[in-house]
Amino acid sequence: MLTQNLLHSLELIIKAIGADKVGLRLSPSGTFNDMTDSNPQKHFTYICNELNKYKLAYLHIIDALEGDIRHGANVVELSILRDAYKGILIVNGGYNKEKGNKAIKDSLADAVTFGELFISNPDLPERFKTNSRLNKADPETFYSQDEKGYTDYPTLT
């Protein structure tokens, strides 16, 4: 039922604004707020295959995070989803420069996003380019109500 709701919602959105303006983000191994799935590999492979029909701008997959694994997530291998989905695939979830480059080199993704690394390194592309030291993120400042932790990390210059 959830899959049908997802696909129906996509159809309505695409009809309203066009598939080239629609991206979808999925977290097949996610355990946030005690989420579970009885067979995520089967279900998300099916969903990825179905999404091919829609010619979305992109599909964004969040890989299993350390917390998901600690909470017993059934980890869905990215390679399985990449085989199922033929469009633009973006990945996220604990990636660093090396892991991101490998995902692209191995054709597991077309692009990689970096959440926490970008928060603590506003000049992340330059740091990657020059192999510079990365600032360590301070999770205590995440989701705060002011600029602390978002605009106060030092840049290279």
Buried (B, 14 or more C-beta within 10 A) or exposed (E): EEEEEBBEEBEEBBEEEEBEEBBBEBBBBBBEEEEEBEEBBEBBBEBBBBBEEBBBBBBBBBBBBEEBEEBEBBBBBBEBBBEBBEBBBBBBBBBEBEEBEBBEEEEBBBBBBBEBBBBBBBBBEEBBEEEEEBBEBBEEBEEEEEEEBBEEBEEEE
